[in-house]
């Protein structure tokens, strides 16, 4: 277990250059030096506070999550003025260097997009699709889509965050098969081969949850595209059994059997060689020029 204050110090150190670029300085309590962590404790919430001209910011850790809140407003700023602009899981019991780096990159991008000048926004123009929230799923108004799976997948594997962004930038939308076949599946297979209990619990906690409340497309992505890449390897499947939910286990085993069978040969070839992406053609204008 890593102390949350140590983790927040690492996050603060990582985003400090971006904070300064966006015009923020730490809010220090009496007696604090400018080199100290600008931290306060409110109930069980650990908060880092920052201010700028006509704006304020805070980083809050609570209930194993870390969130970024911001506001742009002249005059006095009230607690109710803050809006949550970023949030991710951040459990001190499991967080490591990769998790810290993910938070730094995610919060830095969000800061530049929200508070940066035109020049500083130059590297942060990409608008990422908004993941489906747990609250929306709990209310029954939405189900987890492939983008939500990938977005949360990159909190488990922060090293793939740039590939996730590059996929969206390249195609103008998120293409899940392209991302997972080229990047995601390999780290999943590596995790399953290594069979480290902590890493396996972290991976399948995500897959089980998303599968249970996912769209049909998302469920197929998990069972066929991702876990179907085990190619019916009995050792790999055995490693997964203790971590997969009952709801996920049956489909994954059956799909692996099918893809390894003679009947599933065609499906396997299509899976490994997806069709080349073709952007939708723009409709031609029906208007004619004067004089035609």
Phi, psi and omega in degrees: 000132178258137179298134184298328180292325176294317179296317180293327176297319178295319178297314181299315179300321182289324183263357183305315178300322179290321176302314181294321179297327181270004174085027179254144173231153183290147173267112186257136175286164180305132177090351180279145173268161182293344180270353181278160176290123183283065191252147172220160182239121178237108189058240179255013179266127176260123191232134171251128185243144181219156180221158175208184181286112180070026181199160178210162186209148171212147174250128185234130174250126182201136174054046176065024176228151175238131185229154178245125180241140181218162177205142172239115186196136174280149179084199183293139179250124181262163179301324182289350181280341185289144175237137178287122182246351176197149178200145176205160176294141181203082184269115181302334180290337185236346185298140177228191183300323180295320180295319178297317180296322178297314180299317180300312182294316182294314181291323178296316178299317181295320179297315180296319181292324186271320188240354186286159174286173179302320181292317183287339179280353186304324181265010183228034184280339185294124177266115180276144176301144182279124179294153175287131183279157176297325180296320180295322179291316180298327180281347181086005182277342181214163172235158181292131179257172181302324179297320178297318176303311183293319180299314180284332175300323181281356168277333175281323179235077184302336181294345180260006182298320181292324177293324176298313179295319182297324178300314181293320181293322182291317187257350183078005177196170180270124176254101187297318182298319179298314182294312185285320180295325183270335186225306189296316184301323183295318180289329176295313179298320178298318179297316181293320178297316181290329175055038175285124186305318181295314180293322180292318178298319181295317180294310187280341171299319178291308184297319179298315182294313182293321179297315184300323184241027182265163173292168177302321179297319180292318179297319177295321179300317181290311185287317188266299186293314186273295185281345172289344179288354175289346174056040177061025176291114187294328178292317179294317179298320179298323178297330186275335191304319183287348184249337179283145175290161178301325182294328183270328188303308183302306179302320182294315180296315181295320180292320178296320177297315182296314182295334179272352182273170178297319180295332183268005183300317181295319179295322178297318180296319179293323180295318182279344180228070182296152180297149179295135181294131176238117180297150179295137179286139177285138179292135178285143179292138179275356181288145177245151180287150176295130179102347178288000000 
